[in-house]
Amino acid sequence: MQTLYFALALFLLLNLIAGMWRVLRGPTVADRMLAAQLFGTTSVAALLLLAQATNKAALRDVALVLALLAAVTAVAFAQRTWLERETKHDAN
């Protein structure tokens, strides 16, 4: 079963590498932000798989911290985008 967990974690890490292309080449800022959210979600899943495979509870704690950081990042991006739109709207 550990081999399956490691294989799935490797697959998720390969997805992260593919997602890096979207971060670097994304046509819009929103596309780049969604790719960054993909990093957060995929990293949490990979860490949980590795924690299960190696029986290390510390990896679960790191996954929890990454999940919280991903949520805070999404809120900060949405708030910043909202404020920029209001500023542009008020200037017109």
N, C-alpha and C positions, 0 to 999 in steps of 0.2 A: 504494500500500500504506500510505503514511503516513496517508492520509485514513481508512482503516479503523481504524488504531491509535488515532487521535484520536477517532473515533466510538465505539469500544469503551470508551475511557477516560472519555468523557463519559457513556456509559451507566452505567458503574460509579460515577461520581460522583453521578449521579441516584439510584442505589440507596443510596448513603450518606445522602443527604438523606432518603429514605424510612425508612432505619434509625434516623435521629435521632428519629423519632416513637416508636419502640419504646423508645429509651433514656429519653425524657421521660415516657412513659405506661405503661411496662411494669408489669404487675401485680405481679411479684415481682422481687427482687434478681437472681435467676438469669436472668430474661428480659433485664434490663438488661445483665448481664454478657455474655450471648450476643450482644447487639446490639453491644457494645463489641468483641467478638471479630470480628464482621462488619466493623467499621470497620478493624481491623488487617489482615484478610485482603484486603478489597476495596482498601484503600489500597496494599497491596503489589502487587496485580495492576495497578492503575491506574498506579502508578509504573513498573512494568516495561514496560507498554505505551508510556508516554511516553518512557522511556529508549530503547526500540527505535525509536520514531518520530523522535526528535531526535538519536540517536546520542550521548547524553551518559551516560557511565559513572557519573557521580556519582549519578544517579537510581537506579541499581542498588544502589549502596552505601546510600543512604537506605532503599530497599526492604528491604534485608537488616537494617538496624537496626530498622525497624518490625516485621519478622517476629520478631526476637529479643525486642523489647519486648512484643509480643502474647503470646508464649509465657511470659515471666516474669509478665505480668499474670494469665494464666490459672492459673498455679501459685500465685501469691499469693492469688488469690480462693479457690481450692480449699482451701488451707491455712487461711485465715482462717475459712472456712465450717466446716471440720472442727473447728477449735479452739472455735468458738462452740457447736457441737453437743455436744462433749465437756463443755464448761463447764455447759451447760444440763442435760445428763444427770447430771453429778455433783451438781448442786444439788438434784435430785429425790431 
